[in-house]
Amino acid sequence: MEVILKAEVPKLGGRGDVVKVADGFARNYLLPRKLAIEATGGSKKAIEDMKAAALRREAKLKSDAEKLAEMMKELTVTVAEKAGENDQLFGSVTSKTIAEELAKQGYNIDRHKIEIAKPIRMLGEHEAVVNLHKGVSTTIKVVVTKAE
């Protein structure tokens, strides 16, 4: 059965793609969850409208992400953690910790969008990459200080 995807389906395709799937998969999974519509003559017009709307939405999201990246370019996040001798932390600073500190500064960033090259286990300055959108990312400075 041929269906037109209305949303991104992992390992199958993206929004607006016309794909051929097994009848049972379409009837029991894709169609009831409104992830796809059956490919007919009338639905071809709907596909064109969906693709145009998706392009406009994607362009707006990308421009918003670029503005946010410009604002965050010089951002510094300070995290206070317990540390022992030799400036070694008792745990590590994770992307969740950085996301919480960013939220305190007014930036609501999902922790999954924050990448740390290696776990932060020492006091000092480190860098983290924030992926805001496809092709739009910025680097922020993370300063780890000793908690009192």
N, C-alpha and C positions, 0 to 999 in steps of 0.2 A: 504494500500500500504506500502511496506517495502522500507525504504530509509536508506542511509548511510550518517551520518552527516559529513560535511566538516569543520564545525566550532561549537563552543559552542552555544547552543540554550537554553535559560533559561527555566526551568521546563520541558525540553524534554531530553537533554543528552549532552554529550561532543563529541569532535572531534573523529571520527572513530566508533562511536556507531551505531549499526544497530537497528532502531526503527520502529515500526509499527504505522503509522499515517493515518488519514482520507485522502481519495483521493484528495479532494478539498484543504485541507491544504497543501499537497505536491505540487499540480499543481499550486496553486495560490500564495503561500508564499515561501516555502522552495526552490523549483527548480528555479523559476525566480531570486531569490536573491542569487543563487549559494551557499546556506547554506547546500545543500544536493544533493546527486546523487541517482538515482534509483538503488536499490539493485538487481544486476544481477550476473550471473556467472563470467563475466569479471571484474566486479567492486570489487569482493572479493580480487583480486590481488592488485588492487589500494589501498584498505583499508590497507593491510599489509605494503605497501610502505609509506602511510600517517602516520600510527602509528609509524613506525621506524623513520621517519623524525621528528615527533612530540617529540619523546623521546629524540632524539639528541638535538633538539632546547631547550627543557625544561631543559636538563642537562646543556647546555651552559648558559642559563639565570640564573639558580640557582647558578652556580659557579661565574658568574659575580656579582650577588646579594651578595654572601658571601664575595667577595673581597671588595665590596662597604661598607658592614656592618663593616668589619674590619677597614676600613679607617675612618668611621664615629663614631667609638666606643667612642673616647675621644673628640668628637666635642662639642663645646659650641656655642650657638646662642645668640647674644645679641640684644634685641629689646628695643628701646626707645619709650615710650608712655607718653602721658599727664596724670598726676595724681594729685589728690587733697590732702586734709589733710588725715592723717592716712595711707598714702601710697596706697590709693584706686584709681584704674584706672578709667578714665571717660568712658571707654568702656571695651573691653576685648581683649586679645591676642588670635587669632584664628589660626587654622591650615593653613589658607591662608597666614597670616602674617609670620608664621614660614617658609612656603615654599618660600616666597619672599626673606627672609633673607638667606635661604639656597642657593637660586639661585645666590645671590650676592657673596657667597663664592665658587660658581662653582658646586654646587650639584643641578641638576635639578630633583626634587622630586615632584610628583603629590600631591596636597594638600589632596586628599582623602586617601593617604597612611600614613598620619600623624595622630596619635591618641593622644588626650589629655584627661586624666582621668576626669578632671573637668575643667570648664572654668577658664582661668587665669585672675583674676581681681585684683591682688595685685602685688606690686613690690617685687622683690626678685628672688630666684632660684626656678625653676620648672623643671619637666621632661616631655618629650614627647616621644612616641614610634613611630618609623618609620618602617612600614611594607614594606620591599623591594620585597619580593617574598613569596610564600607559605612556611611557616616554617622558613623564614629568616627575622629577625627583629633586630633592635638595638635601644638603648635608648640614646637620646641626652639631654643635659642640656640646658634649656632656661633661660637666665638671663634677667629679665625685669628691666630696669632702667628708671629714670624719665627724660623726654624730657626737654630740656632747652627752 
